[in-house]
Structure formats: structure tokens, C-alpha cells
């Protein structure tokens, strides 16, 4: 692991970063291979880029961990949604599994740029946008039952459908408002 001990930093579940990373590395080594690099991402939620060595090859991983506020979609359910997309031909990272010890999904790290504005070549940017629009069209054509089977709950009535996640967003905001 890189970065050394950072006992003053804490993960959302109040574990020190070093403990969280130790648990994550142990899970990865039990399930995938030897961790040769594990870097905490500078993000609003716990996330890591990880390189794992297995059979002489480096496997690039990305780990999405818990959020600091109550999530609209639990991490494990987020992983289930990615699995639905993956199984139905919609571009999304393949998953290696769910690390229950720290509430994180471990997935392949895909190449490319994560921010559209950082793609300088306009033709390349246009192709990326086109791929995204095509993927969204395929996503919206999926049978909603696939997501119900994965653990999502349907809206209870037309009002809940119209408001989508608004009530959860509002409750989270009010609970964390200072």
C-alpha cells in the first residue's frame, strides 16, 4: 500500500483510513490476487484505484466504498444495478465482488478519461457522447423487472413515481443540515 499511515483521516464508518484499507486489501488478496498498489481517490466518497498482481499480470481495479451521508441506493444495490447493465450489454465495469467488511464494490478499472471536458479532441468527445446516448437508450429499453429482481423497489403510487427519490434526498439534506 502507498501513502503510509494516515490515522487522522477517517472513513464514513469512522474507521481510520489505514484500518479500512487493511480490510479492503485483505479482501482483495483473498478473492483476486496480491495488492501491489492501493490509492485512496480524492473524491466526495470513499473510492480507491488498486493494482493487483495475479499469474504475473497486473489487474487494474476500482473500488467504490461507502458514502458519508445516507445513500439513496446502498452500495451493494449499486453493484447489483451494474451487474444488470453488464449482463444486458450496456457498457459498465465488470465486478469482482462486494467487500462486506467496508461496504464496497470491487470492479474492473476501465481505461479512459472520467471527465468529458478533459477530452480535447472534439471528434473523440462527440463519439463518447454518442456512445453514452446509445447506452442510455439501451438502458431505458430494459425490462424494469430486471431491477426489481436485483432488489430495487418500485414506486408505491403515481405520486411516488413523480417524486422519484426526492423524499429521500430531502430527508438526507435535512438530517445533515447545519
C-alpha positions in Angstrom: 0.0 0.0 0.0 1.1 3.5 -0.7 0.6 6.7 1.2 1.6 5.4 4.6 -0.4 5.6 7.7 -3.0 8.3 7.9 -4.6 7.8 11.4 -6.1 11.3 11.4 -8.2 10.5 8.4 -11.4 8.5 8.9 -13.7 6.7 6.6 -17.5 7.4 6.7 -18.0 4.4 9.1 -15.5 6.1 11.5 -12.7 3.5 10.9 -9.3 5.1 10.4 -8.3 5.1 6.7 -5.4 2.7 7.4 -7.8 0.1 9.0 -10.3 0.4 6.1 -7.5 0.0 3.6 -6.2 -3.0 5.5 -9.6 -4.7 5.4 -10.0 -3.9 1.7 -6.6 -5.2 0.8 -7.2 -8.4 2.8 -10.5 -9.0 0.9 -8.8 -8.3 -2.5 -6.0 -10.7 -1.7 -8.4 -13.4 -0.6 -10.6 -13.1 -3.6 -8.5 -11.7 -6.5 -4.7 -11.5 -6.1 -1.8 -9.7 -4.4 -2.3 -6.0 -3.9 0.7 -4.1 -5.3 -0.8 -0.6 -5.2 -3.8 0.8 -3.4 -4.5 4.6 -3.6 -7.4 6.5 -2.0 -9.0 8.8 -4.6 -9.6 12.4 -3.7 -13.4 12.2 -4.0 -16.6 13.0 -2.1 -17.0 9.3 -1.3 -14.6 6.6 -0.4 -13.0 5.2 -3.6 -9.7 3.6 -4.5 -7.6 2.7 -7.5 -5.9 -0.6 -7.0 -3.4 -2.7 -8.9 -3.4 -6.4 -8.3 -0.9 -9.0 -9.4 -2.2 -12.4 -10.4 -0.4 -15.0 -12.5 2.3 -12.5 -13.4 -0.2 -9.9 -14.8 -1.5 -6.7 -13.3 -5.2 -6.3 -12.9 -6.4 -2.7 -12.6 -9.3 -2.3 -10.2 -11.6 0.4 -9.0 -13.3 0.2 -5.6 -16.4 2.3 -4.7 -16.9 2.4 -1.0 -19.5 3.9 1.4 -20.8 7.4 1.3 -20.6 9.9 4.1 -24.4 10.5 4.0 -27.2 8.1 3.9 -27.3 6.8 0.4 -30.3 6.8 -1.9 -29.1 3.5 -3.2 -27.0 1.3 -0.9 -23.5 0.3 -2.2 -24.5 -3.3 -2.6 -27.6 -2.4 -4.6 -25.5 -0.1 -6.7 -23.4 -3.2 -7.6 -26.5 -5.2 -8.4 -27.5 -2.4 -10.9 -24.1 -2.6 -12.5 -24.5 -6.3 -12.8 -27.9 -5.9 -14.6 -26.3 -3.4 -17.0 -23.3 -5.7 -17.7 -25.5 -8.8 -18.3 -27.6 -6.8 -20.8 -24.8 -5.5 -23.0 -24.7 -2.0 -21.6 -21.2 -0.7 -21.1 -20.3 -0.9 -17.4 -17.4 -2.3 -15.4 -17.4 -6.0 -14.5 -17.4 -6.7 -10.8 -15.2 -8.9 -8.8 -17.4 -8.8 -5.8 -18.7 -7.0 -2.7 -16.4 -6.3 0.3 -18.8 -6.5 3.2 -16.2 -5.5 5.7 -16.1 -2.0 4.4 -19.3 -1.8 2.3 -17.6 -1.6 -1.1 -17.9 -2.9 -4.6 -14.7 -4.1 -6.3 -14.8 -3.8 -10.1 -12.6 -3.6 -13.1 -10.9 -0.2 -13.7 -11.7 0.8 -17.2 -9.3 2.9 -19.3 -10.2 6.4 -20.5 -11.0 9.9 -19.2 -13.6 10.3 -16.4 -14.4 13.9 -17.3 -15.8 14.8 -20.7 -14.3 18.4 -20.6 -10.8 16.9 -20.4 -11.2 15.2 -23.8 -9.5 17.8 -26.1 -10.3 16.2 -29.5 -13.8 17.3 -30.4 -14.4 14.3 -32.7 -13.4 11.9 -29.9 -15.7 13.8 -27.4 -18.6 13.5 -29.9 -18.0 9.7 -30.2 -18.0 9.4 -26.5 -21.3 11.4 -26.2 -22.8 9.2 -29.0 -21.8 6.0 -27.2 -23.3 7.4 -24.0 -26.6 8.3 -25.7 -26.8 4.8 -27.3 -26.1 3.2 -23.9 -28.8 5.3 -22.2 -31.3 4.3 -24.9 -30.5 0.6 -24.3 -30.8 1.2 -20.5 -34.2 2.7 -20.8 -35.3 -0.2 -23.0 -34.5 -2.8 -20.3 -37.3 -4.6 -18.7 -37.9 -3.0 -15.2 -38.4 -6.4 -13.8 -34.6 -7.0 -14.1 -34.1 -4.2 -11.5 -36.9 -5.5 -9.3 -35.3 -8.9 -9.3 -32.0 -7.3 -8.4 -33.5 -5.8 -5.2 -34.9 -2.4 -6.3 -38.3 -1.4 -5.1 -40.9 0.1 -7.4 -42.6 3.4 -6.6 -45.7 2.8 -4.4 -48.1 5.0 -6.4 -48.1 7.7 -9.1 -47.0 10.4 -6.7 -44.0 8.4 -5.5 -43.1 7.8 -9.2 -43.3 11.5 -10.0 -41.2 12.5 -7.0 -38.7 9.7 -7.6 -36.0 9.9 -4.9 -37.0 13.5 -3.8 -38.3 12.4 -0.3 -35.0 10.5 0.4 -32.9 13.4 -0.8 -34.9 15.9 1.3 -34.6 13.7 4.4 -30.9 13.3 3.9 -30.5 17.0 3.4 -32.5 17.9 6.5 -30.7 15.4 8.6 -27.3 16.8 7.7 -28.2 20.5 7.5 -26.4 22.8 10.0 
